[in-house]
Amino acid sequence: MNGLIVVIGCLVGYAVFRHSKGSQPEAETKGDPAAAICVALAVATLLMFLFGAGGDLSEGGSEPSGHPSPSATAPR
């Protein structure tokens, strides 16, 4: 799933690069690489948030188990 999200982000970034103008209008550049990279990262991040890619809390992550944790207090 994570690989697919990265591929989609790269494809969207490539589309932005091909359809955007360069930052210097007098130069004959095809696109703006900075905008393409930013859009690719934004799309990949958004898709990761939407599809929950990354960690799984059901396998002992940071989800509380309902049992009290032992406290580290010194005996008196």
C-alpha positions, -999 to +999 in steps of 0.1 A: +000+000+000+028+024+009+045+018-025+013+026-043+009+059-025+045+069-034+039+060-070+007+081-071+025+110-055+053+107-081+028+106-110+010+137-097+043+155-092+054+146-128+020+159-141+025+192-123+061+194-136+049+189-172+021+214-170+037+242-150+058+270-163+093+276-151+101+303-126+119+324-152+096+333-181+123+341-205+139+307-202+125+278-222+120+254-193+092+229-192+083+230-156+090+240-120+108+212-102+103+228-067+065+230-072+065+194-085+083+181-055+061+200-031+029+187-047+042+151-048+051+152-011+017+168-003-002+142-022+017+113-007+012+128+029-025+133+023-030+098+010-011+083+039-033+102+063-065+092+044-056+055+041-039+051+075-006+039+060+022+035+084+019+020+119-006-005+131-019+002+166-035-032+171-001-050+174+010-034+206+015+002+195+007+031+217-029+021+223-036+016+260-042-021+270-064-014+300-039-027+326-022-003+349+015+002+342+039-005+371+051+027+387+088+032+394+088+044+430+115+036+455+105+017+487+106+037+519 
